[in-house]
């Protein structure tokens, strides 16, 4: 019985040391503001994502607020710009180091070296 308790304590010690020496730098990088812009033949768009941790330190859930602004160009008739705001919930996947958006199944991946986030083919810069 004592050996079992010692073995269990040793395993817990190894797990805690692993989290100290190998912190998840992607998880720490995620919260923040990300921006991108793109142009098509008919519009110019700007997109901003605000990613916030839902609860205290160590949480794996996020609230993502997406703000999009679209200016129409080359239209036969003048159109007013369009604005939209949507809110999503996301869950961190530690094995892939990505955030899965629960509302629509999109995946956010992060590159901490370039300070970028990707959602599909769109590349966002972290501010």
C-alpha positions as CSV (number, residue, x, y, z in Angstrom):
1,X,0.0,0.0,0.0
2,X,2.8,2.4,0.9
3,X,4.6,1.6,-2.4
4,X,1.3,2.4,-4.3
5,X,1.0,5.8,-2.5
6,X,4.7,6.6,-3.2
7,X,4.3,5.6,-6.9
8,X,1.2,7.8,-7.2
9,X,3.0,10.7,-5.5
10,X,6.0,10.3,-7.8
11,X,3.7,10.4,-10.9
12,X,2.0,13.6,-9.6
13,X,5.4,15.2,-9.0
14,X,6.5,14.3,-12.6
15,X,3.3,15.8,-14.1
16,X,3.7,19.0,-12.1
17,X,7.4,19.3,-13.2
18,X,6.4,18.8,-16.8
19,X,3.9,21.7,-16.7
20,X,6.6,24.0,-15.0
21,X,9.4,23.2,-17.4
22,X,7.2,22.9,-20.6
23,X,4.6,25.7,-20.3
24,X,2.0,26.0,-23.1
25,X,3.2,29.2,-24.7
26,X,0.4,29.0,-27.3
27,X,-2.3,29.0,-24.6
28,X,-0.7,32.1,-23.0
29,X,-0.4,33.8,-26.5
30,X,-4.1,33.4,-27.5
31,X,-6.0,36.2,-25.6
32,X,-5.7,39.5,-27.5
33,X,-6.8,41.4,-30.6
34,X,-6.2,40.1,-34.1
35,X,-6.7,42.0,-37.4
36,X,-6.7,41.3,-41.1
37,X,-7.9,42.9,-44.3
38,X,-8.6,41.8,-47.9
39,X,-9.8,43.2,-51.2
40,X,-11.9,41.6,-53.9
41,X,-13.1,43.0,-57.2
42,X,-16.2,44.2,-55.4
43,X,-15.3,45.0,-51.8
44,X,-12.6,45.9,-49.3
45,X,-13.0,44.2,-45.9
46,X,-11.5,44.6,-42.5
47,X,-11.9,41.9,-39.8
48,X,-11.0,42.1,-36.1
49,X,-11.2,39.3,-33.6
50,X,-11.1,39.9,-29.9
51,X,-10.3,36.7,-28.0
52,X,-10.9,36.7,-24.2
53,X,-10.5,33.9,-21.7
54,X,-13.9,33.0,-20.2
55,X,-12.7,32.5,-16.6
56,X,-9.6,32.7,-14.5
57,X,-6.1,31.7,-15.4
58,X,-5.9,28.1,-16.6
59,X,-9.3,28.1,-18.3
60,X,-9.6,26.4,-21.7
61,X,-12.6,28.4,-22.8
62,X,-12.7,31.6,-24.9
63,X,-15.2,34.2,-26.0
64,X,-14.4,35.4,-29.5
65,X,-15.9,38.7,-30.8
66,X,-15.7,39.2,-34.5
67,X,-16.2,42.7,-36.0
68,X,-16.3,43.0,-39.8
69,X,-16.4,46.1,-41.9
70,X,-17.1,45.9,-45.7
71,X,-16.8,48.8,-48.1
72,X,-18.3,48.1,-51.6
73,X,-16.4,49.3,-54.6
74,X,-17.1,49.2,-58.4
75,X,-20.8,48.8,-57.8
76,X,-23.3,50.0,-60.4
77,X,-25.2,51.7,-57.6
78,X,-23.6,53.3,-54.4
79,X,-24.0,51.0,-51.4
80,X,-23.4,51.9,-47.8
81,X,-20.7,50.0,-45.9
82,X,-21.8,47.0,-44.0
83,X,-20.8,46.3,-40.3
84,X,-21.4,43.1,-38.4
85,X,-20.6,41.8,-34.9
86,X,-20.8,38.2,-33.9
87,X,-19.9,36.4,-30.7
88,X,-18.6,32.8,-30.6
89,X,-17.4,30.5,-27.9
90,X,-14.3,28.5,-28.4
91,X,-12.5,25.6,-26.7
92,X,-8.8,25.1,-26.5
93,X,-7.4,21.8,-27.9
94,X,-4.1,21.2,-26.1
95,X,-3.0,18.3,-28.3
96,X,-3.3,20.4,-31.5
97,X,-2.7,23.8,-29.9
98,X,-5.8,25.2,-31.6
99,X,-9.1,26.8,-30.6
100,X,-12.3,25.1,-32.0
101,X,-15.2,27.5,-32.3
102,X,-18.2,25.7,-31.0
103,X,-20.8,27.8,-32.9
104,X,-19.6,27.0,-36.4
105,X,-16.8,24.4,-36.3
106,X,-14.0,26.8,-37.4
107,X,-10.5,26.2,-36.2
108,X,-8.1,28.9,-35.1
109,X,-4.4,28.1,-35.2
110,X,-1.6,30.2,-33.8
111,X,2.0,30.9,-34.7
112,X,3.7,32.6,-31.7
113,X,6.9,33.3,-33.6
114,X,5.2,35.3,-36.3
115,X,2.5,36.7,-33.9
116,X,-0.2,35.4,-36.2
117,X,-3.5,33.5,-36.1
118,X,-5.1,31.6,-38.9
119,X,-8.7,31.0,-39.5
120,X,-9.0,28.9,-42.6
121,X,-6.9,30.8,-45.3
122,X,-7.2,34.2,-43.6
123,X,-4.1,35.3,-41.7
124,X,-4.6,37.7,-38.8
125,X,-1.8,39.7,-37.1
126,X,-1.9,40.1,-33.3
127,X,-1.9,43.7,-32.2
